[in-house]
Amino acid sequence: MIRTFIAVELNPGFAEKIRELQSSFSGFDLKFVDPELVHITLKFLGNVDESKVSSLSAALDSITCEPFEAKIGELGVFPKPSNPRVLWLGSTGNFRALHDNVEKLLEPFKFEKDDKEFTAHATLARVKYLKKDQKTAFINTVKELKDTEIGTMCVNKVLLKKSTLTPKGPIYETLHTVYMD
């Protein structure tokens, strides 16, 4: 079994701006995502039998969504400011249609539906622990940087990725690439 997900990678040129943004939160107890690995997850598949990779890839090859321009920026937290667990960057563009297209193509595989509404985002960090006074400072920093713009990019490919968890963080490997044009 391999741990898998479907994602859109960010423009590699965004890594430095992401690193700078993350440094604004260095005083808080967060687990940062390596700026080179920050991506937008369309669907987390979980553990999948390796023998299914080729049929998953074939299904994804049927993506009909056209390439689109996406703007990456605007800072936020999940699930809510009073209980921040994830620090993320928002994204605008046709991600909803792309997500729905992927969900439809994967229906025959009977993956679990996510009970949360899809919100296109790129995780920057996970909150480990914040004391009450730190929580206020953290949320104030999020508010100050809320309108951060990282940049625009063309979304023209979708990736089936393998994720291997290690003590130093995840290692991602691309199993299949679908070009949308």
TAJO-V553607 format. One record per helix or strand of 2 or more residues. SS is the DSSP state (hx for helix, st for strand). FROM is the first residue (numbers start at 0). LEN is the number of residues. If there is no record, write none. Layout:
SS/FROM/LEN, SS/FROM/LEN
//
This chain:
st/1/8, hx/11/12, st/28/4, st/38/10, hx/49/11, st/67/13, st/82/10, hx/94/15, st/120/9, hx/131/14, st/148/7, st/156/8, st/170/9
//
